[in-house]
Amino acid sequence: MSHHRPAAPHDLLPGEGVYLPPLRHPVRTIGARTFDFDRRIAVMAIVNRTPDSFYDQGATFALDRAVEAALAAADAGADWIDIGGAKFAPGPEITAGEELARVLPVVEAVAAERDVVISVDTFRADVAVACIAAGARVVNDTTGLSDPRLAAVVADSPASLVLTHSLAEPRKPYPRPHYDDVAAEVRHHLEQRVDRAVAAGVPEERLFIDPGHDLNKNTRHSLELTRRMTEITSLGLPTLAAVSNKDFVGESLGAPKPERTEGSIVAATVCALLGARVVRMHDVRASVAAMRMLEAVLGFREPVFEVHNL
């Protein structure tokens, strides 16, 4: 993919005033839903069945609470529900069996009740296989194919795959990450992972990329990635921005986790203005309103009604 050049600020679409890097495969059918990412910014909700999750600290660890949260997110307008059973951050090993026991019942319950896109946040091929069979249509791998079998599993299924930039082995620490040029290095890493996935048989039209805000990156790295997002989105694949309530937001504002909503929405909006087409967010209702408004400003959608000054 090395022939795709980064976006240049002067490459504005005629009369538009905003540069949006073109997508090679903008129309995606994922499960029961079809998205035209040339005109849609999807909101991915987050449901973690973990006792030590980064943000909610286990609030949806109980099965009934997790299912309830997922259905509520769908009803609040989420396009996509991301279900995880093991957080990215360092911690004790979680077996594949334990991870599957956490996520599979939630996937099954949501698939039976709603037509929302379901993704499973896992790096394990075995977990992915079972969840795809239960109705998940995206595998969100925050480790960028650390399990060499995962790409082949996705290739042999109807599922899409999110390839994320990170450096650490699963659940392992990676202190004081260093980059000479964070955006260029993240872009190159993602190009390599895309090539690996395609070589394993995953069609490009089923791939998404994610620069991995805060994943083995400090706050300055994540801020720079955000303002240089076109260097990632110009790879031509729909980009996921997972910015919600992350530490780069908290450290930028001096805000604890419960007070990062506004900063998270600003970060997501900047990413979307620079070409990201999926935002992974905790506050679904506020994020859906923000993205629908942004679509209206960009001319992607019509106002719901018009009476003012008419």
Secondary structure, DSSP 4 states (H G I P E B T S, - for coil): -TTPPPP-TT-PPTTT-S--PPPSS-EEEETTEEEETTS--EEEEEEE--TT-TTTTTTT-SHHHHHHHHHHHHHTT-SEEEEESS-SSS-S---HHHHHHHHHHHHHHHHHH--SEEEEE---HHHHHHHHHHT--EEEETTSS-STTHHHHHHTSS-EEEEE---SPTT----S---SSHHHHHHHHHHHHHHHHHHTT--GGGEEEE--TTTT--HHHHHHHHHTTHHHHTTSS-BEE--TT-HHHHHHHT--GGG-HHHHHHHHHHHHHTT--EEEES-HHHHHHHHHHHHHHHTSS--S---TT-
